Amino acid sequence: MNPIYLKKLLAISFLICLAAVPAFSQDTGNTPMPVQAPDTSVSQDKEVAIYGEVQLVNVQSGVLAVQYYDYDSDSEKTTDIVISADTKIENASAMGDIKKGDWVDVTYVVKDGRSSAKLVTVEKEETLAADEDASPSSVSEMVTPEQ
């Protein structure tokens, strides 16, 4: 036989065997893979912290709606936070002092499908002190022109 023909036949046989190895190595048994239920215990009683803008304050029902940016889903989300007597509120004397448009840091726990706040910190807008407040006219008076 021709040696070139044998080399080609050997190379083709090798390629066919190489392609067939993955097919034979797969488990083709009829046993189904076990399906695991989602682990809901991780999300229960887990503290979550968000920073966002207050969209709604319902003092009667004790609910605060906060819009925040969710980095996991790369989108804006709004969540309802339940404020109770156990909730610590900073920079506001009560829930009624929180207004739509305020920015808040909220630490809450998800339990039984409800988000219960542990800590709500209202971010206060910083104001300039009286001695730091300089109008443009007073600034120009302090600057001497170069000659």
Secondary structure, DSSP 8 states (H G I E B T S, - for coil): --HHHHHHHHHHHHHHHHHHHHHHHS---S----------TTTTT-EEEEEEEEEEEETTTTEEEEEEEETTTTEEEEEEEE--TT-EEESSSSGGG--TT-EEEEEEEEETTEEEEEEEEEE------TTT---HHHHHHHS----
